[in-house]
Amino acid sequence: MDKAERDYWHLRSLEIEEEPRFPPTNVADPLTARNLFQLYINTFIGANLAESCVFPLDVAKTRMQVDGEQAKKTGSAMPTFRATLSNMIRVEGFKSLYAGFSAMVTRNFIFNSLRVVLYDVFRRPFLYQNERNEEVLKVYMALGCSFTAGCIAQALANPFDIVKVRMQTEGRRRQLGYDVRVNSMVQAFVDIYRRGGLPSMWKGVGPSCMRACLMTTGDVGSYDVSKRTFKRLLDLEEGLPLRFVSSMCAGLTASVLSTPADVIKSRMMNQPVDENGKNLYYKNSMDCLRKLVREEGVLTLYKGLMPTWFRLGPFSVLFWLSVEQLRQWEGQSGF
């Protein structure tokens, strides 16, 4: 082995020592049942506080995505975001802006809380201290952990997502002269089960999980990565400015990544079934994607992007600021 080769392997050994792959985790808050429970409750509180402010935007977004089917049948123009909101308030009243909120609160307890807790559990083996005594997490590790956490959480929360979509679109159905389908969250569950059995509770779980994976990657994973990046590049300390900028980045990333899957999910979940429980419009997610692109154009996959961003941007800011503040009051470090 010549000198150049020895020098190369010496430098490689130093690099490995500085950034070991699986060193002992050095995290300020240990992984205990108490800390996990606190994080679970904090995220539930934060999600509902944020949701109460931006939920009307979610209802309008779902209406815009589903109304594409009616516009396609009648040949009418697609309604704008502003027109959708105005029509809902004028025809159905202010309460229509919070249609499905009870299902959203229940869903938050399963989805939003679980995905953040799972992400925290998954990322811990990959955290380490570098030579400057900074806590480091590789970007691809953060994205992989958040992707997996979002998939698991959404798979469990899917029935509540179906009920939420049904409740959000019920007012529009009645306006178009269809029979009453949903009166309450419990009645919606009973109706879905009666028409299609237990499997119908997981209708659209494919695009729903894909959307959740992308949204969690863009929200939770991006927030974590953004905080670490801004800390390092801008020399920001843990506090409100760092949390605000990071959460804004997370909201934008989540919106761009999740909107196409969100459109497919809404169409799949809202479509009616025949007497045998089979879907009438789309066979599966890929069939839905093909028909949307062929009949309505590629841009229809980003129908509702602006209300999605208007919702996820403020939601992400309110959610993370609430969670971080609750952790601070409890004497824990930043997420």
N, C-alpha and C positions, 0 to 999 in steps of 0.2 A: 504494500500500500504506500503510494508516494505521498509527499507532503501535502499537495493540493487536495488529495482525497481525504487525508487525515483532518485537514482544516475544515473541509466540508462537513464531515460527520461530527466534528466537534461543535460547529455552529448549529447543526441540526439538533444535537443533544441539548444545547442551551435553549434553543427555541422550544423544545418539548418541555423543558423544565419551567420556562416562563409561562407557557400556556398548556398545561397538562390537560388531557382529554377528560378524565374523570377523577379530579382531585376531591378531597373531602369538601363537602359543601360548607360554606361559611356565610350563613344568612342571619340577619339580625333577629328575625322572628322565627323560632323553631317550628317545625311541623308537628303540632299537637292537635288533639281533638277540639280543645277549647278555641285555638286560633282559627281552625277550619270552620267551626260553628259560627264564630264572630264574623268571619269573612262571608259566609253564606247569608247570614242575616243582613249584614251591611249592604251586600249587593242587591238583596231583595228590596230593602228600603230605598236604596239609591235608584234602582230601576223603576220603582213605582212613583217616586217623586218626579223623575224625569219624564216618565210616560204620561203622567197627569197633565204635563205642559204641552207635549207634542203629539198626543194620541190623535187629535183631529186630522193631522197631516197623514197619519198612517191610514185612517179611514178613507181619506180622499185619494191617496195613492192606490189603495185596493180597488176603489170604485173606477178609477181611470183604467187600470189594467183589465178589469173584468168588462167594462163598457165597450172594449174593443170588439167583443163578440157581437153585441147588439148593433154597433155601428157597421160592422161587416155585413150583417144581414140586411140592414135597411139602406146601406149605401150613404149614410149620413157622415158628416165630418166628426173626427174625434174631438171630444170636449177637452178644453184646456183645464189646467189645475184650478185657476181662478173661477172658471165657469162651473166646475164640479162642486167646489165649496159653496158658491153662491146658490146653486140649485138645491143642494142639500139643506141649507138653512131656510131657503124660501119655501120649499115644498114640504120638507119633513120636519123642520124645526131644529132648534139648537141641539136637542138631545141626540139627534142623528150623528153628530160629530163624535159622540162617545159610545156609539153602538159597538158592542163586543168588548167593552172595557173590563167587565167582570171576568171574561175568559182570558184577557190579557194579564190581569193581576194574578190569576191562578197559574198561567203559563210562566210568568216571571219567576214564581217560586221554584219552578222546575228548571226552566231553560236558563235564564240569565244568571241565577245564583249558581247553578251546577256547572255551567261552562267556565266561569271564573275560578271556582274552587278546583275543578279538574285541571285547568291550565296551571294553577299554582302548584298542584301536586306533580304534574308532569314535568314542569320546567326545573324543579329543584335539583334533580340529579345532574343537570347540565350547567348549573351555576358554579362559578369559581372566582377566586380572587386573583387578579393579575399582579404584576410586579409593582404596580403603583397602589396596591391595596384597594382596587376598585372592583366592585362586583360585576362580572361579565357574563353575558349570555349571547351565544352566537345567533345571528339573525335567522338562519335556516332552522335552528332548534326551536326558536320562539314561534316561527310560522308553523312548523310541524306539530308542536304541542297544542297550539291554538286551533289548528285545523281538526285535530283528533278530538279535542274537548268539545268543539262545536257540534261535531257529528253525533257524539254520544248523547249530549244534552238534548239535541233536537229530536233524536229518535224516541226519546222518552216523552217529550213534550208535544209530539205531533198531533194527538187528538185535540188538544186545546187550541192548536193553530187552526185546525179545520173548523172548529166551532167559532173561533174569532172571525175568520173569513166569512162564514155563513151569516153571522150576526151583522157584520159590517155591510154586506150586500143586500140584506133583507129589505131595507127601505126602498132600494132601487127596484127590486123585484116586484114589490107591491105597487110601486108607481107605474110599472109597465103592465100591470094587470094579472100577474101570476098569483097562484094560490099562496096563502100564508105558509111558510115553511119553518120559521123560527120565532118563538115567543120569549124564550129565556135560555140560559146556558144549559140548565138541566134538561129542558125539553129538547134542545138541539142534540144533546148526547143521545137521548132516547130515540129521537127520529133517525139519526145517522145509524145507530145500531139496528133499529127495526128494518131499515131499508137495505142494509148491506152487511149486517153482522159485525163481528169484531174486526175482520180485515179492513172494513171501510174506515175504521178509526185511523188507519195508517195509509189512507189513500194520498198519493202525492208525496210519500215519505222520501222518495229519491230526490226530486228537485228541492224539497224542503230541507233535507239534510245537506245537500250541496250548497244551498243558499246559506244555511247556518254555518257551514264550514268556512265559506268565503267571508261571511260577515264577521265571524269570530276572529278569523285571521286578520281581517282589516281593522277590527275594533280592539279586541283584547291584545292580540299579538303585536299589532302596529303601535298601540299605546305603550306597551312595555318597551319595544325597540326604540320608539321615538323619544321616550324619557331618557333612556340610556345614551342615545345619540346626542340629544340636546345638552345633556349634562356634560358630555365630553367635549363637544365642538364649541358650544356657547358658554361653557363654564357656569351653567345655571345651577343654583342650589335647589334642594327639595323645597317646593312651595307653590303658591298659586300661579305665578307666571309659567313655570315649567309644566304644571299639570294642565293649564289652559291650552297652551300651544300643542302639547302632545295629544290632548283629547280632540282638538280641532283636526289634526292630521289623521287621527284614527277614524273620525266620522266621515271624512272625505274618502279615505281608502275603502272603508266598509261599503259606502254607497256605490262606488264604481264597480267593486268586485261583485256585489250581491244582487244588483238590479236585474240582470238577465234571468238568473235563477228564480228571483222573486216573481217575475212575470209568469214564468212557467208554473211555479207553485200555485199562484193564485188561480190561474186557469184550470189546473188539474183539480184543485180542491173545490172549486165552485161549480164545476160541471155537474149536470144531473145524471141520474142512472136510470136504466129501464127496470122492468119488473123483476128481472133476474139479478139485479145489482151490478150490471155491466155499464161502464162509462159510455155515454152517448156521443161525445165529441172527439176525445183523444184516447187512444189505446194505452199509451204510456208517455213518459217524459220526452223521449226522442221523437215520437209521433207528434206530440204537441209542438216541439221545437221546429220540426220540418214544416208543419202546417202554418205556424206563425210566420216563419220566414217566407214561405211560398205565397201565402195569401195576403199578408199584411206588411211584408218587407222586413229587412234586417233591423231597421231602427225601432221596430215595435218591441224589441228586446230591451230597449232602454226607455220604454214608456213608463212614466212615473219617476224618472231619475231625479228631476228637480225636487218634487215633494219628498222623495226618499232622502235626498241630501239635506233639504230643509228640516227633515225630521231627525235623521241620524246625526247631523252636525250638532244641533242643540242637545239632542239626547245624549250623545257621547260626552259633551262638556258637562252637562248637569249630572250625569251618572257618575263619571269619574271624580268630579269635584266632591260629590256627596260621599262616595265610598272612601276617598282619601281623607276627607275631613273626619268621618266617623272613626277611621283607623287612628288618626292623630289624637282624637279625644280619648281613645282607648289606650294610648301610649305605645302604639305600634309604629313601625317605620312605614315609609311609602310603599305602595304596591310595586 
